[in-house]
Amino acid sequence: LTQREMDLARSVQDVCEEIVLRMARTARYVTGQPNLCLAGGVALNAVANGKLLRAGVFDRIWVQPAAGDAGGALGAALAAWYRYFDQPRATDGVHDAMRGALLGPSFTADEIEAGLSESGAVWERLERDGAVARAAELLAAGHVIGWFDGAMEFGPRALGARSILADPRNPGMQARINLKVKFREGFRPFAPSVLAERAADYFEIEGDSPYMLFVVPVRADRRLPPVTGHAPWGIERLNVPRSDIPAVTHLDYSARLQTVTADRSPGLHAVLTAFDARTGCPLLVNTSFNV
């Protein structure tokens, strides 16, 4: 990658954000509605979503977690359910009906054990509390773990059901996971999953981001001062820690955030709580199993 590619990528992103903001402002002006729902592939652009959120065009913004082609299946099912079968709409005004996007297949402990045995894996069966404690212990010791728990996520984001987890305080963790686990470019960023009740301790966010679809600023008191003198250029800038959670902090001191609650993601919430008890850090690197 040269400066040309970096400039092109930045310019395309800037134009995308400008278009999204103009369309949103027009939608608010035309409809007068205070709330906005987003879907489609561009709605996966979490940077643009975050800027739209901070612009205050709408009071509340909700982004479909399987935005893109996959979400068309859900839209078709809902259209049939309401339009052709005339079913009533039921909302409580607070929660969506996505069940944390954990809408995919799930497996019993016995099914998992059978699969492990069939593959020749080395395994040990733990009860829930023991598995959570073991995960927190390994993470605190600097290990990268795979966390497979409950129903699979619907959509492109790992939300704590099929996730690779790691300590975000380790400045070498981003490159390590990219190169040794994900087999992709070392500059690719990772997202933090944080206990919802502690999110404001680390990030400038009001409300929640349950589906990892908003990029928000890292709090100023968490940031490290920029390098002066002969500062690194281009991709090398990624090797310079920018906050006390360097593995999830972008070059502009932002992060693509997932806020985790016990009702939406009980397993991940338990791991985060146990990791926080061990380390005082209520967040983890969270990325998907896909390579």
Salt bridges, closest charged atoms under 4 A:
GLU5 OE2 - ARG4 NH1 3.70
ASP14 OD1 - ARG10 NE 3.26
GLU17 OE1 - LYS51 NZ 2.88
GLU18 OE2 - ARG22 NH2 2.90
ASP92 OD2 - HIS95 ND1 2.89
ASP110 OD1 - ARG125 NH1 3.00
GLU113 OE1 - ARG125 NH1 2.83
GLU124 OE1 - ARG134 NH2 3.44
ASP149 OD1 - ARG128 NH2 2.66
ASP167 OD2 - ARG169 NH2 2.70
GLU185 OE1 - ARG188 NE 2.98
GLU197 OE2 - HIS269 NE2 3.37
ASP201 OD2 - ARG198 NE 2.74
ASP208 OD2 - ARG264 NH1 3.36
ASP221 OD2 - ARG219 NH2 2.87
ASP244 OD2 - ARG222 NH1 2.74
ASP276 OD2 - ARG198 NH1 2.80
